[in-house]
Amino acid sequence: MQSETPTMYDADETDAQAPPVRDPSTAMDGRGATVNVGAVTAARPEAPAPAEAPESVFEVRELSAYYSSFRAIRDVELDIPRNRITAFIGPSGCGKSTLLRCFNRMNDLIPGAHIKGRVNYHGVDLYDSRVDAVEVRRRIGMVFQKPNPFPKSIYDNVAFGPRVAGYRGSMDELVESSLKRAAIWDEVKDKLKQPGTALSGGQQQRLCIARTIAVQPDVILMDEPCSALDPVATLKIEELMFELRTDYTILIVTHNMQQAARASDETVFLTMGDDRAGYLVEKGPTAEIFTNPRNQLTEDYVSGRFG
Ligand code: ADP
């Protein structure tokens, strides 16, 4: 595989007629990665039944992340299964957001931030110097804590990414399908020209999810996406996450343990040592982590005795 030149290594190889969208089965081998939206949708396999052992989208090996000389996380070993929701929990400051940002090289944007170790994405080292970080962030999208629609119309918020990528298909159809997929179409279809910022917080967050979906990612990273939302809006996002996992792999950082318990398939528990470096204590199926954890630290945390 490494002998081929993966598409992500060279954005110039992409088809100018359409944004480079992924086919999960061939996303990184440079032969089938750049295909049109219709083809990728048709080719997308069904999500495996929960009982089957899913393939890994990410393999994290001996990962440490630093801000200059400060080590924020250390020696993380982790596989992230495809078409699952994986939640990251742990006390504030243990490195959950830092770890999440390692999955799409978002930390690269922070001066002094660097990593040691490996993050493999479909078998390719994301931190290989030949990998195009912009293409990485298109395939591995991110939804932030505070909804951050652009100061543009609802329509243009969704169309922005595909336009930048040179999408030449029907933009109206792409906007509509993305808004539908993010479960917000019915609420906005009659006011697409109105500013995205005029929507409620929960609607803005679903608009941001539509914006992420519009560039056809493979993975969606969510950093406390509900912390600014009321309980009803939170529930809508959680329901949406479950629908989206048919097509996407979702990683979510949450400080809300109830949310992790009800809205994820897998849970990763991190804590931090005396040096304040976060480390992975335990990972596993969410039900197991919350009802029958193997590690005392996990038990103390999920039962509310610590953190
Ligand atoms: P969590 O998401 O679990 O609350 P973070 O990943 O935000 O934890 O932070 C982990 C550690 O890294 C903390 O000690 C925090 O102060 C530090 N940190 C986070 N972001 C930065 C940054 N941009 N520059 C320097 N240190 C940072």
Residues whose N, C-alpha, C, O or C-beta is under 5 A from the ligand:
A	BS01	ADP	Y67 A72 P91 S92 G93 C94 G95 K96 S97 T98 I110
